[in-house]
């Protein structure tokens, strides 16, 4: 049976990988020409920073944070928006 600590560690590992992927995609998006797109990228980076803070808290006080899936659901939306923005640039 998986303990809460193991579950937290699994989530932290998964979302750290997502943060790394986010950073790689954001780097590709640096060549944005439209002001609106640059503003969206800045907003997404702010969300990334908030999520990184959440992960740090999760590692240090996991039980209640893990039960609140809100930040993780929001992160999925942020990551999807970034992927669409990068796809727009590449194509």
N, C-alpha and C positions, 0 to 999 in steps of 0.2 A: 504494500500500500504506500502511496506517495504521501509524504509528510508535507505540511504547509511550507516548511523551509525549502524543500526540494521543488515544490511548485513555484515558489517565488523565484528561486534561482533560475529555473527554466524560463520564466517570463522575462526576467532581467536579461538573460543571455539573448533571448530572441529579440527583445526590443533594442538592446545595444547593437545587434547586427543591423536592425532597421535604421538606427541612427547613423551608422557608418554608411549605409546605402544612401540615406538622405543626403549626407555630406557630399558623397560622390556625385549625386545628381545635381545638387545645388552648385557644385563647382562647374559642371557642364553648363549650367544656366547663367553663368557669369556674363555671357556675351549678349544679354538681353538688350534690345535696342529701344523697345517701347517703354515709356515711363510707367504705364499701367502695369506692365509685366514686372518691371523692377520693383514696384511697390508691392506687388503680390509676393515676390520672392522674399522681400524684407519681412513681410507679415508671416510667411511660412517659417522663416528662420527664427522669428520670435516664438512661434509655437514650438519649434524644435527645442529651443532653450528651456521653455517651460516643461516640456516633456522630459528633458534630461534631468531637470531638478526633481521631477516626480519619481524618476527611476532611482535617483540617489536616495530619496526618502523611502522608497519601497525597500531598498536593501537594508535600511536601518530600522524600519518599523513596519514590517510586512503585513501582519495579520489584518489590520483594518484597511490598509491601502489596496490590498489584493481584492478584497471584497467589493470595492468600489471600482467598477470597470469603466466608468466615464472617461477618464483620461486616455485609456487605451483605445476606446472607440473613437475618440476625437483624433488620436494620432493616426488611425487608419484613414480618416478623411483628409488630414493634412498631407500624408504621404501620397494619396491618390491625386490631390491637387498639384503637388510638385511634379509627379510623373507626367501629368497632362501638360504642364508648363514646359518641361524639358522636351517632350515630344513635339510641341509646337515649334520650338527653336530648331530642333534637328531636322524637321521636315519642311 
